[in-house]
Amino acid sequence: MRIIFIYILTLSIIVCSDDEDIVETNIVNLKEYTVDKSSYCKERAEPKNLIWFQNFDENYLSPDVWNYSTSNGFYDGKEFISGWGNGELQYYTKPRKLESNNNTSKNLFIENGYLKIQPIYRKDKSRISSGEDAYNFTSARINTKNLKSFSYPSKISICFKVPKGIGFWPAFWLMPSEDIRWPVGGEIDILENRGRISNISSSALHFGKQWNKKSTLVGEALIPRQVRFQDKFHSISLVWKENVIAFYLDNSSDPYFTINSDHPEFQKYKYPFNRDYYMILNVAVGGKYDDYWVDFDAFCNDEECSNKEDPDSHRFIIDWIEYERL
């Protein structure tokens, strides 16, 4: 209901959700959206300004840059937190021995210059390895931890298209390079999307003292339905400076979300974002981000996604990533 209200009034609006996230929604309606194109991503950076980039031109994921995360959760001390603390349904896989030459898997592969992540649903639960619970969903999550770090002043951009269907939760985000308990070191979500909502992409900052004493600031970009995120490629750029973070969509000259260290929430908790971070790319399934909704029929049933006429509509597709000096 809130989405319809914002769309009709074409206003920027700030609300607090049930879990007290502070959400700001802004409409982005660029002139170029009146022209039908497959991609509205921003212009590529000048090579001289690039610190690092990924074009995915080869069918090979570099192990010198990317790690795979596995499992359905993590350990907090001796306690295993299933569902990654969010009630997620997927088990993250890594390449099997037969797949290791390209460092890709059935859930993550490179095809025609695009990195693609696809969750797979199997009606009969499969046991990933001995001692593990069985799962209906598998997916992929990769990160650059201990391999490549990112800091300010910089601009990090991604050109992407998101999967269509209730239960998809694609994300591109940053976590602290140092070992520091969440959310003390902060978390920067460059993009997150709900598979059932086609024309909103969100960015967020998480910070605080502990999981139940924290703040979350969210910025949503709302676009016209004819150029929705599930059908067209778009780019989101994080412009990252000391004490200031801003997010831009496509070639827009105005950010849809800006936060600085003077924000009132940083009177409650220390501003943590002046440090090094690493990247994460993943697609989760279900979870609290969209109230645990899942349509099992929206997902691929096998590696080839043979149950779908348009497999790419059910995949998180990344064209390129740039890390640019400012």
Residue pairs with C-beta under 8 A, 6 or more apart in sequence:
2 13
2 15
2 25
3 25
3 197
3 200
3 222
5 13
6 13
6 25
6 27
6 222
7 27
7 222
10 27
11 27
12 24
12 25
12 26
12 27
13 24
13 25
14 22
14 23
14 24
15 22
15 23
15 25
16 22
16 23
17 23
19 216
20 216
21 204
21 216
21 217
21 218
22 215
22 216
22 217
22 218
22 265
23 218
23 219
23 220
24 217
24 218
24 219
24 220
24 257
25 200
25 219
25 220
25 222
26 219
26 220
26 221
26 222
26 256
26 257
27 222
27 223
28 221
28 222
28 223
28 249
28 250
28 252
28 256
29 223
29 224
30 40
30 250
30 251
30 252
32 40
32 250
32 251
33 40
33 223
33 224
33 226
33 227
36 226
37 232
38 232
38 233
39 159
39 232
39 233
39 234
39 319
40 227
40 232
40 233
40 234
40 235
40 250
40 251
41 159
41 233
41 234
41 235
41 250
41 319
41 320
42 157
42 159
42 235
42 237
42 248
42 250
42 251
43 251
44 320
44 322
45 53
45 155
45 157
45 322
45 324
49 324
49 325
50 322
50 323
50 324
50 325
51 154
51 323
51 324
51 325
52 148
52 322
52 323
53 320
53 321
53 322
53 323
54 65
54 115
54 320
54 321
55 113
55 320
56 110
56 113
56 114
56 115
56 318
56 319
56 320
57 113
58 110
59 102
59 104
59 109
59 110
59 111
60 102
60 103
60 104
60 110
61 102
61 103
61 104
61 108
61 110
61 115
61 142
62 103
63 103
64 147
65 144
65 147
65 148
66 103
66 142
66 143
66 144
66 147
67 142
67 143
67 144
67 145
67 146
67 147
68 92
68 93
68 94
68 95
68 105
68 140
68 141
68 142
69 92
69 141
69 142
69 143
69 280
69 282
70 91
70 92
70 93
70 94
71 91
71 92
71 132
72 82
72 83
72 84
72 88
72 90
72 91
72 92
72 132
72 133
72 135
73 80
73 81
73 82
73 83
73 84
73 85
74 80
74 81
74 84
74 85
75 81
83 89
83 287
84 284
84 287
85 211
86 284
86 287
86 288
86 289
87 286
87 287
87 288
87 292
88 169
88 284
88 285
88 286
88 287
89 135
89 136
89 137
89 167
89 285
89 286
89 287
89 294
90 119
90 135
90 137
90 138
90 139
90 283
90 284
90 285
90 286
91 128
91 132
91 135
91 137
91 138
91 139
92 107
92 138
92 139
92 140
92 141
92 282
93 105
93 106
93 107
93 128
93 138
93 139
93 140
94 105
95 102
95 103
95 104
95 105
96 105
99 105
99 106
102 109
102 110
104 110
105 140
106 120
106 138
106 302
106 303
107 117
107 118
107 119
107 120
107 138
107 139
107 140
108 115
108 116
108 117
108 118
108 140
108 142
109 115
109 116
110 116
113 319
114 317
114 318
114 319
115 281
115 317
115 318
116 312
116 315
116 316
116 317
116 318
117 139
117 140
117 170
117 281
117 282
117 283
117 315
117 316
117 318
118 139
118 140
118 163
118 283
118 300
118 305
118 311
118 314
118 315
118 316
119 137
119 138
119 139
119 163
119 168
119 283
119 285
119 299
119 300
120 137
120 138
120 139
120 299
120 300
120 301
120 302
120 303
121 136
121 137
121 285
121 296
121 299
121 300
121 301
122 136
122 137
122 138
122 301
123 136
123 296
124 136
125 134
125 135
125 136
126 134
126 135
126 138
127 133
127 134
128 134
128 135
128 138
136 296
137 285
137 299
139 282
139 283
139 284
139 285
140 282
140 283
141 280
141 281
141 282
141 283
142 280
142 281
142 282
143 175
143 278
143 279
143 280
143 281
144 150
144 278
144 279
144 280
145 175
145 177
145 278
146 177
146 278
147 278
148 278
148 279
149 177
149 276
149 277
149 278
150 156
150 174
150 276
150 277
150 278
150 279
150 323
151 240
151 275
151 276
151 277
152 240
152 241
152 242
152 273
152 274
152 326
153 240
153 241
153 242
153 325
153 326
154 240
154 323
154 324
154 325
154 326
155 237
155 238
155 239
155 240
155 322
155 323
155 324
155 325
155 326
156 174
156 190
156 237
156 238
156 240
156 279
156 321
156 322
156 323
156 324
157 235
157 236
157 237
157 238
157 321
157 322
157 324
158 172
158 190
158 191
158 235
158 236
158 318
158 320
158 321
158 322
159 233
159 234
159 235
159 318
159 319
159 320
159 321
160 170
160 172
160 191
160 233
160 234
160 235
160 236
160 316
160 317
160 318
160 319
161 229
161 230
161 231
161 232
161 233
161 234
161 312
161 316
161 317
161 319
162 168
162 170
162 193
162 195
162 201
162 229
162 230
162 316
163 170
163 195
163 230
163 283
163 313
163 314
163 315
163 316
164 195
164 198
164 230
164 298
164 313
164 314
165 195
165 196
165 295
165 298
165 299
165 314
166 195
166 196
166 290
166 293
166 294
166 295
166 298
167 195
167 196
167 285
167 286
167 290
167 293
167 294
167 295
167 296
167 298
167 299
168 193
168 194
168 195
168 283
168 285
168 298
168 314
168 316
169 192
169 193
169 194
169 195
169 283
169 284
169 285
169 286
169 287
169 289
169 290
170 191
170 192
170 193
170 195
170 282
170 283
170 284
170 316
171 189
171 191
171 192
171 193
171 280
171 281
171 282
171 283
171 284
172 189
172 190
172 191
172 236
172 279
172 280
172 281
172 318
173 187
173 188
173 189
173 190
173 191
173 192
173 279
173 280
174 187
174 188
174 189
174 190
174 277
174 278
174 279
174 280
175 182
175 185
175 187
175 277
175 278
175 280
176 185
176 186
176 272
176 275
176 276
176 277
176 278
177 275
177 276
177 277
177 278
178 185
178 275
178 276
181 210
182 206
182 211
183 206
183 207
183 208
183 209
183 210
183 211
183 214
183 272
184 207
184 208
184 209
184 210
184 272
185 272
185 275
186 205
186 206
186 207
186 272
186 273
186 275
187 204
187 205
187 206
187 207
188 204
188 205
188 238
188 245
188 273
188 277
189 202
189 203
189 204
189 205
189 206
190 203
190 236
190 238
190 247
191 201
191 202
191 203
191 236
192 201
192 202
192 203
192 204
192 289
193 200
193 201
193 202
193 229
194 200
194 289
194 290
195 290
195 298
196 290
196 293
196 295
197 290
198 225
198 228
198 229
198 230
198 231
199 222
199 223
199 224
199 225
199 228
199 229
200 220
200 221
200 222
200 223
200 229
201 220
201 221
201 223
201 229
201 234
201 236
201 249
202 218
202 219
202 220
202 221
203 218
203 219
203 220
203 221
203 236
203 238
203 247
203 257
204 216
204 217
204 218
204 219
205 216
205 217
205 245
205 259
205 273
206 214
206 215
206 216
207 214
207 215
207 265
207 266
207 269
207 270
207 271
207 272
207 273
208 214
208 215
208 268
208 269
209 269
213 269
214 269
215 265
215 268
215 269
217 259
217 263
217 265
218 257
219 247
219 256
219 257
219 258
219 259
220 256
220 257
221 236
221 247
221 249
221 256
221 257
223 229
223 234
223 249
227 234
230 313
233 317
233 319
234 249
234 250
235 249
235 250
236 247
236 248
236 249
237 247
237 248
237 249
238 245
238 246
238 247
239 245
239 246
239 247
239 248
239 255
239 326
240 273
241 326
242 274
243 260
243 261
243 271
243 274
244 258
244 259
244 260
244 261
245 258
245 259
245 260
245 273
246 255
246 257
246 258
246 259
247 255
247 256
247 257
247 258
248 254
248 255
248 256
249 256
261 271
279 321
281 316
281 318
283 316
285 294
285 299
286 292
286 293
286 294
298 314
299 314
300 307
300 308
300 311
300 314
300 315
301 307
304 311
305 311
305 314
305 315
308 314
